[in-house]
Amino acid sequence: MSKSFELKGSAQDVAGQIFERVIAPVHRGMNAYNADQADDFAFCIAGMTVAGYLSACSDLDADKAKMLKYIEAMYEDIKNEATLAQKEKQQLC
C-alpha cells in the first residue's frame, strides 16, 4: 500500500480510489491470516459507511429506500456473476 496518495475526480472516483488503495489491500492482508476477521472488517466498513450516509441525509426514509434498492441491485449482480462463473466452470469440465 502506498504511503501517500492524492485523491482526484468525482465522488465515485474518489470512493473507488479509497477502496482500491486502502480497503481492498487491508482486507486481502487480513484474509491471508484470518478470513473471518477479514469479513468482519468488510462488514464494519460497510456498516460505518451506511451509517455515515444516512446520518447526513435530509430525507431519511427516501435515502433508506435508495440504499436498500442499491444493496438489492448489488446482490443481484453478484448472484448473477456467481451463477455465470459456475456455468462457465461446468462447461470447462
Secondary structure, DSSP 4 states (H G I P E B T S, - for coil): --S-----SSHHHHHHHHIIIIIHHHHHHHHHH-HHHHHHHHHHHHHHHHHHHHHH-S-HHHHHHHHHHHHHHHHHHHHHHHHHHHHHHHHH-
